[in-house]
Amino acid sequence: MSDATMLEKVGSGKGFIAALDQSGGSTPKALKGYGVEDSAWSDEAGMYGLIHDMRSRIITSPSFTGEKVLGAILFERTMDGQVDGKPTPQALIDKGVVPFIKIDKGLEDEANGVQMMKPMPELDALLAKSKALGVFGTKERSVINLANREGIAAIVKQQIEIGLQVLAGGLVPMLEPEVNIKSAERAEIDQILLEELLKGLDAMPGTEKVMLKLSIPETSGLYTPLVEHPRVLRVVALSGGYARPEACVELAKNPGMIASFSRALLEDLRFQMTDEEFDASLGEAIDAIYDASVNKTA
């Protein structure tokens, strides 16, 4: 796929983006959910080998195609590895799926009710490597826990600054200021985040577009102004801890938002399944998430 084809697919295609980017501390939890216990590996290399095997099984599944999966977000180690004898980004492209790379290096400690991204001193080198491998875009995550406007404004500022660096590197950034859906101040956080994102997008230099990956808002349709903003290519939703059925119900209430689910996509997959069982389970998940992304409720 050319850059123009990938841009069109991500911007207007019907479907959703799979998040296959668990890293660091989230990998053991992802493996346990897949039915692989901690005793199955003895070191970090073994752990990452097992998670790569899981992702390879997903990507090579007959159920996983560009017909309903527009894109997939990869962890750097996954991007650097191979699937079916090909570099992972190329394996995705060959299936009609647009590759993205997770670029953040984790979160700072909470301050002003938010967790900013840690510094990324080697970002330009990672962007250049990713671009050379055919990657289309990036994803960068920070977290909002409290309705503190100063903290939320700082999160948005940092996200946009990194986004501009990504654009300068020739990739499309997916800004992810995640709202903690368990926060008692969630509705107020959603509103402040909307206001700060609109201000930040309006002030952004240039004309290139960014993507947004947001928690599903407590008030349905709240983020429609972001969906319609001229500087936004696509607004995608994270599952944020919802199980898939609930995540799909909530997503379907939000026009213009499509899924970018991780746990909600993978929650029923198990290492012990036969290939037929695995493909069927993955296919059911893909169908449900596609439906919630494409067919909206009143």
KENU-65082 format. One line per 4 residues: their letters; for each residue x, y, z of C-alpha. Coordinates in steps of 0.1 Angstrom, whole numbers. Last residue first. Example, Ala and Ser with C-alpha at 12.3 -4.5 7.8 and 13.67 -1.06 7.14 Angstrom:
SA	137/-11/71  123/-45/78
This chain:
ATKN	-295/63/181  -272/33/177  -242/34/153  -232/7/128
VSAD	-195/11/117  -174/9/149  -198/-12/169  -202/-36/140
YIAD	-164/-39/135  -159/-46/172  -185/-74/171  -171/-89/138
IAEG	-135/-88/150  -144/-105/183  -163/-133/165  -134/-137/140
LSAD	-109/-140/169  -130/-168/184  -134/-186/151  -97/-182/142
FEED	-86/-195/176  -110/-225/176  -98/-235/141  -62/-230/151
TMQF	-67/-252/181  -70/-233/214  -44/-238/242  -29/-204/238
RLDE	-62/-188/245  -82/-160/229  -114/-147/246  -100/-114/258
LLAR	-80/-104/227  -102/-77/212  -114/-62/244  -79/-63/258
SFSA	-66/-42/229  -92/-21/213  -88/7/187  -125/12/180
IMGP	-142/37/157  -156/70/166  -177/89/140  -210/87/159
NKAL	-207/77/196  -234/53/209  -219/23/192  -187/28/213
EVCA	-207/22/246  -223/-10/234  -190/-22/220  -171/-15/252
EPRA	-199/-33/272  -197/-65/251  -158/-63/249  -151/-60/286
YGGS	-145/-24/296  -110/-17/309  -102/13/288  -117/0/256
LAVV	-97/26/236  -116/47/210  -105/61/177  -110/96/163
RLVR	-98/99/127  -80/124/105  -83/154/128  -70/188/117
PHEV	-104/198/101  -123/190/133  -154/169/127  -145/139/149
LPTY	-132/164/175  -166/183/175  -183/149/178  -164/142/210
LGST	-194/145/233  -215/121/212  -225/99/242  -218/115/276
EPIS	-194/93/296  -169/96/268  -152/65/253  -115/69/262
LKLM	-97/86/234  -73/79/206  -69/110/184  -54/111/149
VKET	-34/140/135  -38/160/103  -14/182/84  -22/219/78
GPMA	7/237/95  8/251/131  -15/238/158  -35/265/174
DLGK	-69/252/165  -58/217/175  -47/228/209  -78/248/217
LLEE	-100/219/205  -80/195/226  -83/217/257  -121/220/254
LLIQ	-126/183/248  -102/174/277  -121/198/300  -154/181/291
DIEA	-141/145/294  -125/153/328  -158/167/341  -176/135/331
REAS	-148/113/346  -145/130/380  -151/98/400  -123/83/380
KINV	-129/46/369  -129/56/332  -93/69/335  -92/93/306
EPEL	-65/84/280  -46/113/263  -37/93/232  -25/113/202
MPVL	-22/91/171  6/106/151  9/103/113  44/96/100
GGAL	69/116/80  94/125/107  81/161/108  46/146/115
VQLG	61/127/145  77/158/159  43/176/155  26/148/174
IEIQ	52/150/202  44/187/206  6/179/204  8/153/231
QKVI	29/175/254  4/204/251  -26/181/256  -10/166/288
AAIG	-1/201/301  -37/213/295  -50/183/313  -27/190/343
ERNA	-37/227/345  -74/218/341  -74/193/369  -104/170/365
LNIV	-85/139/379  -70/107/365  -57/117/331  -33/93/314
SREK	-6/96/287  -2/74/255  16/79/222  6/60/190
TGFV	25/63/157  17/62/120  23/47/86  50/21/92
GLAK	67/9/60  99/-4/75  118/27/66  92/49/83
SKAL	97/29/115  135/32/115  132/70/109  106/74/136
LADL	127/54/161  157/76/153  137/108/158  123/94/191
EPMP	157/86/207  153/112/235  118/101/244  111/117/278
KMMQ	84/100/299  48/107/290  27/127/314  6/112/342
VGNA	-23/134/353  -40/146/384  -18/177/389  12/153/391
EDEL	11/115/387  45/97/383  58/98/347  44/73/322
GKDI	58/48/297  83/50/269  59/63/242  64/52/206
KIFP	37/27/199  40/19/162  13/18/135  9/-6/105
VVGK	-20/-4/80  -37/-37/74  -43/-49/38  -30/-84/45
DILA	3/-77/27  5/-45/47  4/-65/79  31/-89/69
QPTP	51/-58/57  49/-42/91  60/-75/108  91/-79/87
KGDV	85/-111/66  92/-148/73  56/-155/84  58/-127/109
QGDM	91/-111/117  105/-90/144  115/-53/146  78/-42/146
TREF	71/-66/174  100/-53/195  87/-18/189  52/-26/201
LIAG	27/-26/172  -6/-8/165  -28/-25/139  -48/-9/111
LVKE	-80/-10/91  -92/-43/105  -126/-52/88  -116/-61/52
GTFS	-79/-55/60  -77/-91/73  -75/-110/106  -100/-139/104
PSTI	-76/-160/83  -52/-158/113  -16/-147/103  -18/-115/123
IRSR	-33/-131/154  -8/-160/154  20/-136/150  7/-116/179
MDHI	7/-146/201  42/-157/190  54/-122/197  40/-124/232
LGYM	59/-157/237  92/-143/224  88/-112/246  86/-134/277
GAED	115/-156/267  137/-125/260  126/-111/294  138/-142/313
SWAS	127/-175/326  95/-181/307  65/-204/310  64/-201/347
DEVG	46/-168/344  16/-186/331  3/-186/295  -35/-188/291
YGKL	-39/-157/268  -50/-136/298  -18/-147/315  1/-135/284
AKPT	-15/-101/285  -9/-97/322  28/-107/317  30/-81/288
SGGS	15/-51/307  47/-43/327  69/-38/296  48/-37/264
QDLA	13/-44/251  12/-31/215  -13/-52/196  -40/-26/194
AIFG	-63/-34/165  -77/-5/145  -113/-5/134  -135/-9/103
KGSG	-150/11/74  -124/32/57  -124/70/57  -92/83/73
VKEL	-73/50/79  -80/37/44  -74/71/27  -41/76/45
MTAD	-30/40/38  -37/45/1  -18/78/0  11/63/18
SM	12/35/-8  0/0/0
